[in-house]
Amino acid sequence: MTDTVLSIVVLLAIALLIGAFFAWRQGYRRQAVLMVVLALVAGMNVAIWTVPNAAGNAPLDQIERGR
């Protein structure tokens, strides 16, 4: 289940970046910048959950193991 949610968040971030590109070209600068910021926040959220720490344990792995 969590893999599906993280995949959807990554797709959302990609869609936001594409939408920001088109918004920027249309002249909606503020909305485009906000969309890029949101895409970065979503990407960092996925990275936090999937990148392992110094001990080699990712938070997502700990959830899947039931800890």
Order of alpha helices (4+ residues) and beta strands (2+ residues): alpha-alpha-alpha
